[in-house]
Amino acid sequence: MAESTCFEVSLEGQVAHLKLSRPEVFNSMNRAFWRELPSIVDELDAQAEARVIVISSTGKHFTAGMDLAVFDGVGQNSPKEGSGASEIGRTRASTRESVLFFQEAFNALERARMPVIAAIQGGCVGGGVDMISACDMRYCTEDAFFCIQEINLGLTADVGTLQRLPKIIPQGVAREYAYTGRRMPASRAQEVGLVNVVYPTQDAMLGDVLEIAHEIAEKSPLAVWGSKEMLNHSRDHSVQEGLQHIATWQSGMFFGQDMAEAFRAKQEKRAPEFENLPKRFRIQE
């Protein structure tokens, strides 16, 4: 895996732990962040050694969101690469491509075959809300707060918050915070279902979150992948479409070996041993 400037990455017991590691700037999302996050997640998914990904942070705040320097050039060409376009249609097309580029960083979290868990301390602002909304589960500390900061900057959030958050919390609550830019405290986040548990300290949170991650990692990774696939599909489709999808999935994925191993392990009073997922197919260079 390529060296990262924004993350500390470790793998222990089939749990990958990604720590945002720029606390001196409140883990703001600079240009490197947007390249590194999807690259790391896609690589973990492709290699299939990790069965769960945990994303945490360092310092006082989880993340201050987008580093404003990333916006340099927006409205003229792509903020990730100069397009050289001068005609208005091409300039606007370049801006659209830049938004899709940023979205892809968090799409990778949903695309990964394993669950992604966010452990949040302090502020989770702007792009941070986009990121955690793409995670499977969220946990936070008592000092955590969440803010859809874009509205306070005269912007419409465009990297996933407005699409994913209303599928996690009630529509009216999502709209209140999207329109006002107010801070949602940890207690309110738990009340509306944005986070599962609120902890007194970051150490307590990470201890519990990693325990949950290791518990998931002991399950059949094929069954966990299927569960994630079905939950994401059902979120975006009707019940009938979801039932059709799981029927098709099971016809191709379910052969019973993992179930047999689970029963054997229970009878023998031991932890089950499951084969990793296959590596993602890649054309070798």
C-alpha positions in Angstrom: 0.0 0.0 0.0 1.3 3.4 -1.0 2.6 5.7 1.8 -0.1 8.2 3.0 0.3 11.8 4.2 -3.2 12.1 5.7 -3.7 8.7 7.4 -2.1 6.2 9.7 -3.1 2.8 8.4 -2.8 -0.4 10.4 -4.2 -4.0 10.1 -4.7 -6.1 13.2 -6.7 -9.3 13.4 -8.5 -8.6 10.1 -9.6 -5.1 11.2 -8.1 -2.2 9.3 -7.8 1.0 11.2 -7.5 4.3 9.4 -6.6 7.3 11.5 -6.8 10.9 10.1 -3.3 12.1 11.1 -3.2 15.9 10.6 -4.3 17.1 14.0 -2.4 20.4 13.7 -4.9 21.5 11.0 -7.8 19.7 12.6 -7.6 17.0 10.0 -8.8 19.2 7.2 -9.3 17.5 3.9 -6.6 18.7 1.6 -6.0 17.6 -2.0 -4.0 14.6 -0.9 -6.9 13.4 1.3 -9.2 13.1 -1.7 -6.7 10.9 -3.5 -5.5 8.8 -0.6 -8.8 7.8 1.0 -10.4 6.0 -1.9 -7.0 4.5 -2.9 -6.5 3.1 0.6 -10.1 1.8 0.9 -10.1 0.3 -2.6 -6.8 -1.4 -1.9 -8.1 -2.9 1.4 -11.2 -4.1 -0.4 -9.2 -5.5 -3.3 -6.7 -7.4 -1.1 -9.6 -8.7 1.1 -7.4 -9.3 4.2 -9.4 -6.8 6.2 -13.0 -7.7 7.1 -13.9 -4.4 8.8 -12.6 -0.9 8.4 -12.5 1.6 11.3 -12.0 5.3 10.6 -11.0 7.4 13.6 -9.0 10.6 14.0 -6.3 12.3 16.1 -6.3 15.6 18.0 -9.1 17.7 19.3 -11.4 17.3 16.3 -12.4 14.5 14.0 -12.2 16.8 10.9 -12.7 20.4 10.1 -13.9 19.3 6.6 -12.7 20.6 3.3 -9.4 22.5 3.2 -10.4 25.7 1.6 -7.3 25.7 -0.5 -8.9 22.8 -2.5 -11.4 25.3 -3.9 -8.7 27.3 -5.7 -9.7 27.5 -9.3 -13.3 26.4 -8.9 -15.4 28.1 -11.6 -12.4 28.3 -13.9 -11.3 24.7 -14.1 -11.2 21.5 -12.1 -9.8 22.0 -8.6 -7.9 18.7 -8.8 -6.2 19.4 -12.1 -6.1 22.4 -14.4 -8.3 21.6 -17.4 -7.1 24.5 -19.5 -10.7 25.0 -20.6 -11.8 28.5 -21.4 -15.2 28.1 -23.2 -18.1 28.4 -20.7 -19.6 25.0 -21.4 -16.3 23.2 -21.0 -15.5 25.2 -17.8 -18.9 24.1 -16.3 -18.3 20.5 -17.4 -15.0 20.6 -15.6 -16.6 21.9 -12.4 -19.1 19.0 -12.6 -16.3 16.5 -13.0 -14.5 17.9 -9.9 -17.7 17.4 -7.8 -17.9 13.8 -9.1 -14.2 13.3 -8.2 -14.8 14.4 -4.6 -18.0 12.2 -4.3 -16.0 9.2 -5.4 -13.8 9.4 -2.3 -16.8 8.5 -0.1 -18.5 6.3 -2.7 -15.5 4.0 -2.0 -16.7 3.5 1.6 -20.1 2.2 0.4 -18.5 0.2 -2.5 -16.2 -1.7 -0.1 -17.4 -5.2 0.6 -16.7 -4.9 4.3 -18.4 -2.6 6.8 -16.9 0.8 7.6 -17.3 2.2 11.1 -16.6 5.8 12.0 -15.4 6.8 15.5 -15.8 10.5 16.0 -14.4 12.9 18.6 -14.8 16.7 18.7 -16.0 18.5 15.6 -17.2 16.6 12.5 -17.7 19.5 10.1 -18.7 19.9 6.4 -16.9 17.1 4.5 -16.7 15.1 7.7 -20.5 14.7 7.7 -20.3 13.6 4.0 -17.8 11.0 5.0 -19.5 9.5 8.1 -22.8 9.5 6.2 -21.2 7.0 3.8 -20.1 4.7 6.7 -22.1 1.7 7.9 -22.1 2.8 11.6 -21.1 5.8 13.6 -20.0 6.2 17.3 -18.9 9.4 19.0 -17.7 11.0 22.2 -19.6 13.4 24.4 -17.7 16.4 23.1 -18.6 15.5 19.4 -20.7 17.8 17.3 -21.8 17.6 13.7 -22.3 20.6 11.3 -23.3 20.8 7.7 -21.0 23.8 7.3 -21.5 24.3 3.6 -24.7 26.4 4.1 -22.7 28.8 6.3 -20.3 29.3 3.5 -23.0 30.1 0.9 -22.7 26.6 -0.7 -25.0 23.6 -1.2 -23.4 20.4 0.2 -22.5 18.3 -2.8 -20.4 15.3 -1.7 -23.2 13.1 -0.2 -24.6 14.6 3.0 -27.9 15.7 1.4 -28.3 12.3 -0.3 -27.4 10.0 2.5 -28.2 11.8 5.8 -32.0 11.8 5.2 -31.8 8.0 4.9 -30.1 7.8 8.3 -32.1 10.4 10.4 -35.6 11.8 10.0 -36.1 14.1 7.0 -37.2 17.1 9.0 -34.2 16.9 11.3 -31.8 16.6 8.3 -33.4 19.6 6.7 -33.2 21.7 9.8 -29.5 21.2 10.1 -28.9 21.5 6.3 -30.8 24.8 6.2 -29.5 26.4 9.4 -25.9 25.2 9.6 -26.4 24.7 13.3 -24.2 22.3 15.3 -25.8 19.0 16.3 -24.5 17.9 19.7 -23.6 14.3 20.5 -26.8 13.8 22.6 -29.0 14.9 19.7 -27.1 12.8 17.2 -27.8 9.7 19.3 -31.4 10.7 19.8 -32.1 10.9 16.1 -30.1 7.8 15.2 -27.0 9.4 13.6 -24.7 7.7 16.1 -25.2 4.4 17.9 -23.5 5.2 21.2 -22.0 8.2 22.9 -18.9 7.7 25.0 -17.3 9.8 27.7 -13.8 9.6 26.2 -12.1 8.8 22.9 -10.2 5.9 24.5 -13.5 4.4 25.7 -15.0 4.8 22.3 -12.1 3.3 20.4 -12.0 0.3 22.8 -15.6 -0.5 22.2 -15.6 0.3 18.5 -12.6 -2.0 17.9 -14.2 -4.7 19.9 -17.4 -4.4 17.7 -15.2 -4.5 14.6 -13.3 -7.6 15.7 -16.7 -9.3 16.5 -17.9 -8.6 13.0 -14.5 -9.8 11.6 -15.2 -13.2 13.2 -18.4 -13.7 11.1 -18.5 -15.1 7.6 -17.1 -12.3 5.4 -19.3 -13.5 2.6 -22.4 -13.2 4.8 -21.3 -9.8 6.0 -20.7 -8.6 2.4 -24.2 -9.9 1.5 -25.7 -8.1 4.4 -24.1 -4.8 3.5 -25.1 -5.2 -0.1 -28.7 -5.9 0.8 -29.0 -3.1 3.3 -27.6 -0.5 0.9 -29.8 -1.8 -1.9 -32.9 -1.8 0.3 -32.2 1.8 1.3 -32.5 2.9 -2.3 -35.2 0.5 -3.6 -38.6 -0.9 -2.8 -39.2 -3.9 -0.5 -40.1 -6.0 -3.5 -37.0 -5.0 -5.4 -35.0 -5.8 -2.3 -36.5 -9.3 -2.0 -35.8 -9.9 -5.7 -32.2 -8.8 -5.2 -31.5 -11.1 -2.2 -33.1 -14.1 -4.0 -30.8 -13.5 -7.0 -27.8 -13.0 -4.7 -28.4 -16.2 -2.7 -28.8 -18.2 -5.9 -25.2 -17.2 -6.8 -23.5 -16.8 -3.4 -25.0 -19.3 -1.0 -23.4 -22.8 -1.0 -23.6 -23.6 2.7 -19.9 -24.1 3.6 -19.8 -21.1 5.9 -23.0 -22.1 7.6 -21.7 -25.6 8.1 -18.5 -24.2 9.7 -20.5 -21.9 12.0 -22.5 -24.9 13.3 -19.3 -27.0 13.7 -17.6 -24.3 15.6 -20.6 -23.9 17.9 -20.7 -27.6 18.6 -17.0 -27.7 19.2 -17.1 -24.6 21.4 -14.5 -22.7 19.3 -14.3 -19.6 17.1 -15.3 -20.4 13.5 -12.7 -20.1 10.8 -13.9 -18.6 7.5 -12.0 -18.1 4.2 -11.4 -14.5 3.2 -13.3 -12.9 0.4 -11.6 -13.4 -3.0 -9.4 -10.6 -4.0 -10.9 -8.1 -6.4 -10.2 -9.0 -10.0 -7.6 -6.8 -11.6 -5.8 -6.8 -14.9 -2.1 -7.1 -14.1 0.1 -4.5 -15.7 
